[in-house]
């Protein structure tokens, strides 16, 4: 009911108009109504959080079609880094596999995947183009490093300890490790 209608009704009933207006606006919010509003606001926040987790950030994977297998996959083989970060990883001993994703050799990939901790550097990425060239061997400074496709280096405590370039060298040298 509008303000004007309330005023007219109060006049008809013979009540004081100001008292009717004060009583209608100063009605305290009932506890049940207040709790209902708070619960509905919390539910809205939870729904928004869940929807953003599923569809935007993809942190919640409710609709995942991935099948669970009993085989243990090596999570370290999927670690992709830039060439500039080759000597800056947290492990003390690890391998860095330089390859071109457009023409990757499956035999070399299988040998590399059998190694313990492997970081992958895609040479077809433009950020890694400064490191493509005639293989330089083991170097102390990462800016001096030049590799060809495929190359595997072993890093211990931030220093290159072994350098293998070419598919035949990688498969013959690293099969036993």
Buried (B, 14 or more C-beta within 10 A) or exposed (E): EEEEEBBEEBEEEEEEEEEBBEEEEEEEEEEEEEEEEEEEEEEEEEEEEEEEBBEEEEEBEEEEEEEEEEEEEEEBBEBEBBBBEBBEBEEEEBBBBBBBEEEBBEEBBEBBBEBEBBBBBBBBEEEBEEBBEEBBEEBEEBEEBBBBBBBBBBBEEEEBEBBBBBBEBBBEBBEEE
